[in-house]
């Protein structure tokens, strides 16, 4: 295995198990590796630190995956999948058969995100190494899980940051356009081939239950509802009225299918740009017992953070104004670059501008199958609050 050598005093983060090594910390290589190749990583004095995957294009030159010098690379993919699966068995129960199996750096296999859909696997490749070692990943998934199918999709950053064009395709078996999964006992139609990201947002599983716990007898406005995860859970808990709003007609059609499959009364649906919809709604006097704000990622890079915080402030101000007195605001940010404290600060600014007081009663994060690595703070990307608005 080829070796990467780090600069003097640039090894400490890597030695402390942070998996990202940026180009400015790399001194050189004994032999230049291929793009995506696994390499041995040493400090400037040639002491072993870790094994990692090399990228010739990304600012993240090395993504570390093992700090065990005796790691057997030939079996690392199979072992990582087994470890990840065993960790999920602790909290994934019979009422759920859709979940995240592999969460990249948090599961010590950078470049791969794998979701299970009732026996089918949706696999997202994010890096040059994920493409290079895809045959090994495929073999390990088949040997460990024997899935009905594996469908592989490129992440947006694969082309943008790694300069690799990769066509999505079925890697194993036959993946249907729509798969019926179970989540919290509800039937959900998911689309690994055409849905957003890997097909469905598993990261809000526990948060859907947390918000729905306040829904009984309340009117619910679910903004950025996608295929209805929050809306359905609120319906099950006895919400008296639900308005589900999203910019995607396909998502709203899928929402209606999901409600019908679960014999739930179909909510009122609104297809609109949510920011514009909420601005328009300032002209009416109707308010809601719960307003849910779950926007897509608003900060895709560090340069976007300031504008994202302004957008969160505006969105939450508009949303708060539609919450009845002592009603509930459930607000989320999935922008990993936005820190929790800054997100909460933007919500506080929104409350001030809206002339409201808020009391945060729950702090929320990503679902358990999206584990957070203490060595890698960037793995905590989803943050949310449940607050009482008065």
N, C-alpha and C positions, 0 to 999 in steps of 0.2 A: 504494500500500500504506500502511495506517495505521501510526502510529509509537508505540512504547512508550518512555518515558523513565525511566531508572533514577535512583535517588537518588544524592546526592553520596557518593563513596567506596563505593558498593555495586555497582560494575561490574566489580571486579577478577576475581572468579571467572568471570563470564561472558566477560570478555575473554581469560581463560586457558582457554577452551573447555570449562568445566563447563556441561553443557546445561540444568541446572535453575536457574531464577530464582524464588525464593519471593516471596510477596506483600509481605513487609516490605521488599524491595529495589526495588519499583516505585513511582516518583514519580507517574506518570500517563500519559495518552495524548493525542495531539493530537485524535483522534476515537476514542471508545470502540468497539473492534471487537466483532464477533459472537463468540459462544462457539465456540472452535475455529479461529478465523480466523488466517491467517498474517500476521505484522506485522514491521515493521522495528524493531530495538531499538537505542537510542542511549544514551550516557551523559548525565550531567546537563548537560554542555557541548555536547551535540548532535552528538557524534562517533559515527560508525557503529561498532557492536560486532558485530551478528549479525542473522540472521533467526530468528524463532521462532514457535511456535504458542501462541495465547492460550487460557487457560481461565478462565472466570468463577467456577467453583465450587471447583476444586482449590486446595490450599495452594501447589502449584507453578503459579504464574500463567503462566510462560513456559517452554516447552521449546524450546531452541535447536536448529536443524538445519543452519545454514550460517554460516560466518564470512567468506564471500566476498561482498563488496558487489555484485559483478557476477553473482551467481547468477541463472540464468534459472529462475524458479519454475515456468514452464509445463512444463519438461522435468525437474524435479528428481526426480520419482518414478521415471521411467524410468532416469535416470542412477544413482540409488541402488541400484536392483535390479540393474542391470548390474554395478556395482562390487562388490556383495555376491556375486553369482554368480561373478564372476571370482576373487574372493578364495577362495571355496570350492573352485574347480577345482584349487587348489594341493594340497589334501589329501583331497578326496572322490574315491574310485576306483571301479572297476567292481564291486567286491564290496559296494558300499553305494549304495542309491538312495533312502534316507530320511535327511533331514538338515534342519537349520535354515538357511533361506535369508536371513532378515532378523531381526536381533536388536535392534530398537528403537534406543535411543540409541547403542549400540556400532556400529551401521551407519548412524548419522547420519540416521535417520528415526524420531523418537520416536512412540510410540503404536502401532506395528505390530510384531507377531511373526508371521513366516510360515515354515511348515514344508512341505517337499516330501515327498510320499508317492508314489513311483513314477509321477510325472507329474501327480499331484493336489496342490493347494495347500490347506493348512489355515491360515486367516488369523485371527489374534486381534487385536481392536481394544481398546485400553486407554484411550483419551482422547477428548475431544470433537473434537479435530482429526482423529483417525483415522476417526471417523464422518463428519465434514463432507467430507473429501476421499476418501472411499471410492470414488466413481466414477473419480477420477484414478488411484487405486491399482489398481483393477480393470483399467482400460485399459492401464496400464503393465505389469502382470503378464501380460496376454494378449499384448501386443506383444513383450515380452521373452522369455517362456517358452512361450507357446501351451499352457497347461496343459489337461489333460483336464477338470478342474473346479476351482472355487474355493469352498471352504466357509468362511463367516465366523462367528466366535463372539465374544461379548463377554467381556472379562476381568472378574473379580469387582469390581475397583476402578472399573469404568466406572459402575456404579450407585452404589457406596458412596462414591466420592470425586468423581465428575463429575456425579452425579445424572441420568444418562442411562439410560433403558430401551431396550435394543436387542435385538431377537429374532435368534437365530442362524438362518441360512438359507443355502441354496446360491446363491451369487452368479453362478456361471457353470457351464455344463455340468451333469452329474449326478454327484454324489459317492456312491459305494457305501458301505454301512454298514461293510464290512470291506475293507481293502486289504492285499495281500501285498507287503511291502517286503523289501529285503535290507539287513542290517547285519552287517558283518564276515563276510560270506559266509553268514550264517544267514537263513532265511526267517522272517518275523515277521508275524503278523496284527495290524494296527493299525486303530483305529477313530477317524478324525478327527471323526466326528459325535457320538460318545458317550463316547469315552475321556477320561481326565483331561487337563486343560490343552488342548493342541491335538491330543491323541490318543495320544501316545507320548513317552517321555522320551529324547530324543536326547542330552541333556547328559552321560549316563554312558557313551557309546559307548567311548571309550578306557579308561575306568576298568574297564569290564567285562573287557576284555582284560588289564588290569594285575592285577586280582584273580585271574582265571582262571589266570594264569601259575603260581600257587602251588597249584593244585587237584589235580594229579595224585596219585592214591592217597590223597587225603584225604576225610574226611567233611565236608560243607558244610551249614551252617545259614544259609539266606538269608531274612532277616527284612525285611518290607515288600517282598516280592519282585515285586509288581505282576504283569506278564505274563511274567516269567521271564528278563529280560535277563541278569542275573548268573548265574542257575541254568543257563541253556543254555550259556553260554560256559564255565562250570566243567565241565559234562558233556562238552563237546567236548574239553577238556584232560585228561579222564580221572579226574574225581572218582569215588571208589568208592561214595559214598552222598550223596544230596542231600535235604534237607528244605526245602521252599519254603513260607513262611508269609506270609499276608496277611489283612487283614480283609474283603476283597472277594471274594465268590464268583464274580462275573463275571470278575475278573482271574485267578483261579485256573483257571477254565474255559478262558480264553484261553491261559494258560500251558500247559495240557495239549494244546491244539490246536497250539501252537508246537512243543512237543516232538515231537508226532506228525509234523508236516510235515517235521521235520529228521531223522526216523528215530532219535530219541534215546530212551533208556529213561525212562519217565515217573517223576518224583521222587515222594516222599511229599509230599502237600500238607496244610497245616493252615490252616483258616479260624479266625482268632481275633484279638482285640485283642492286639497284639504285646507290650505292656507286661505284660498279664495272663498271656499265654502264657509269657513268660520268667520271671515270678515263679513260675508253676506249675512250670516246668522246674527250679527250684532244688531241688525235692524228689527229682529223679532224679540218678543218678550219671553218666549218659552225657555225654560231651564231644565236641567237634568239632575237626577240624583247621583249619577256617575258619569264622568267624562274620561275617556281613555285616549291617550295620545301616544301612539307607538310608531313614530316616523322612521323612514329608512335612514341609512347612514348619511349624516349631513357633513361630516368631516372625513374625507378620504385621505387627507395628508395633513401634516402639521400646519401647513400654510392655510388650511381651511378652518382651523379651530376658532379663530375670532369671529368669522362670519357665521359659523355654526352656532356659537353661543348666542349671537344676536338672533338667529333664527329660532333657537329654542326659547329665548325670552319672548319673542313675538308670538310663537305658537302657544306657549303656556298662558300668556296674558289673554289671548283670544279664547282659549279653552276654559280658563277659570271664570270668565264672565258668563259662561253658559252653565256653570255649576250652581245649583240652588244652595241656599244658606244651610250650612252644616252638611253639605253633600261631599262627594268623594271625587278627588282628582287622582287618576293613575297615569303617571307620566314616565316616559322611558327615553333613553339614549342608547343606541347601539354603536356609537362612534367610539372606537377604542382610543382614539387620540384625545378625547374629551375626558378629563378627570372627573370623578364623582363629585368632589367638592366644588368644581367649577360648574358642573351641571346643576347642582343644588343652588348655587349662587344665581344662576340664570333664572331658575324658578322663583327665587326670592325677589329678584328684580321684576319679574312678571307680576308677582303678587302686589308689589308696591304700585306699579303702573296701573294695575287693574283695580286698585283700591280695595284689595282683599287681604284678609289674614289667613295664613295656612298653618296647620300643625301636621308635621310629618309623623305618621303613626307606624309606617313600615318602610324599611329600606330593602329593595329587591335587587337581585342579581340574576345571572344566567343559570339555566337549569343544571342539575347535578351531572348530566352527561356532557357538559361543557366545563370540565374541571379547570380550576385556576391554579397555575403553578406559582409557588412562593418564590421560585428562582427567576420568574419571568412575569413581571407586573403587567405587561402588555396582553397577557392572556385573559385578564379581566376587562371585557369590553362592554358588556351590557350592564347598565345601571338603571334603577328605577325607584320611584317612590309611590307610596299611597299616602295621600294627605287629605285632611278635612279642611274644607274651604268655608270661611265665614266672613 
